[in-house]
Amino acid sequence: MALIISRKVMAKLASKDPPVSKEEIEQCFVNRTGGYLMDLREEHTSDPPTRWFIAETHFGRKLKVAFIPTDEDIVIRSAFEPNAQEISIYLKFGS
C-alpha cells in the first residue's frame, strides 16, 4: 500500500505551524497503538468513509491523521496536532 498525498493536501500540511511532513505521517502509521475511528460528520463525508487516529512521530509529536483507505492505497486527507477534545475522544474510543 502506498501513502498518497495530493498537491493540495501537501500545500495545506506545509502551511501548518509547525509544518507536517510526509515522513511524520508515515511515522504515525508505524507508531499507532490504537484503532482507527470513522469520521461520520456530514461535512467530511467520503466513500469509503474517512478514518482517523492519533499517534506520535518518532520524536514524540502527536498528530491526528485523517485518511481514506482504498483497495490499493491510503489517501491522506489531513494531518495536524490534535486538540484536547480530539485526544479525549481517541483515548475513549480508539484505544
C-alpha positions as CSV (number, residue, x, y, z in Angstrom):
1,M,0.0,0.0,0.0
2,A,1.2,3.4,-0.9
3,L,0.7,6.6,1.0
4,I,-0.9,9.1,-1.4
5,I,-0.9,12.9,-0.6
6,S,-2.2,15.2,-3.2
7,R,-0.5,18.5,-4.0
8,K,-3.4,20.4,-2.4
9,V,-3.1,18.5,0.8
10,M,0.8,18.7,0.8
11,A,0.4,22.5,0.5
12,K,-2.0,22.5,3.4
13,L,0.4,20.4,5.5
14,A,3.3,22.7,4.6
15,S,1.2,25.7,5.8
16,K,0.7,24.3,9.3
17,D,2.7,25.8,12.2
18,P,4.8,23.9,12.5
19,P,4.5,22.1,9.1
20,V,3.6,18.4,8.9
21,S,5.8,16.2,6.7
22,K,5.0,13.0,4.8
23,E,7.7,11.3,6.9
24,E,5.9,12.3,10.1
25,I,2.7,10.9,8.8
26,E,4.4,7.6,7.9
27,Q,5.9,7.5,11.4
28,C,2.4,7.9,12.9
29,F,1.2,4.9,11.0
30,V,4.2,2.9,12.2
31,N,3.8,4.1,15.8
32,R,0.0,3.8,16.1
33,T,-1.1,1.7,19.1
34,G,-4.9,2.3,18.9
35,G,-7.5,1.6,16.3
36,Y,-9.0,3.7,13.6
37,L,-12.1,5.8,14.1
38,M,-14.5,6.8,11.4
39,D,-15.3,10.5,10.7
40,L,-19.1,10.5,10.3
41,R,-19.6,14.2,10.3
42,E,-21.6,15.3,7.2
43,E,-19.0,17.9,6.0
44,H,-16.3,15.2,6.0
45,T,-18.4,12.5,4.1
46,S,-16.4,10.4,1.7
47,D,-16.8,7.0,0.1
48,P,-15.3,4.9,1.6
49,P,-15.6,6.8,4.9
50,T,-12.7,8.9,6.2
51,R,-10.9,7.3,9.1
52,W,-8.6,8.9,11.6
53,F,-6.2,8.2,14.5
54,I,-3.8,9.9,16.8
55,A,-0.2,8.7,17.2
56,E,3.2,10.1,17.9
57,T,6.1,10.6,15.5
58,H,9.5,9.1,16.3
59,F,10.3,12.4,18.1
60,G,7.1,12.4,20.2
61,R,5.0,14.9,18.2
62,K,1.3,13.9,18.4
63,L,-0.6,14.1,15.2
64,K,-4.2,13.4,14.2
65,V,-4.1,11.7,10.8
66,A,-7.2,11.6,8.6
67,F,-7.2,9.3,5.6
68,I,-9.3,7.3,3.2
69,P,-8.4,3.7,2.7
70,T,-8.8,2.3,-0.8
71,D,-8.2,-1.2,-2.1
72,E,-4.6,-0.3,-3.0
73,D,-3.6,2.9,-1.3
74,I,-4.0,5.1,1.7
75,V,-5.1,8.6,0.7
76,I,-4.2,11.3,3.2
77,R,-6.9,13.9,3.8
78,S,-5.2,15.9,6.6
79,A,-2.7,15.7,9.5
80,F,-2.3,18.1,12.3
81,E,-1.7,18.4,16.0
82,P,-4.8,17.3,17.9
83,N,-6.7,19.4,20.4
84,A,-7.6,18.2,23.9
85,Q,-11.1,17.2,22.8
86,E,-9.8,15.1,19.9
87,I,-7.3,13.4,22.2
88,S,-10.0,12.6,24.7
89,I,-12.3,11.1,22.0
90,Y,-9.4,9.0,20.7
91,L,-8.5,7.8,24.2
92,K,-12.1,6.8,24.9
93,F,-13.0,5.2,21.6
94,G,-9.7,4.4,19.7
95,S,-7.5,2.8,22.3
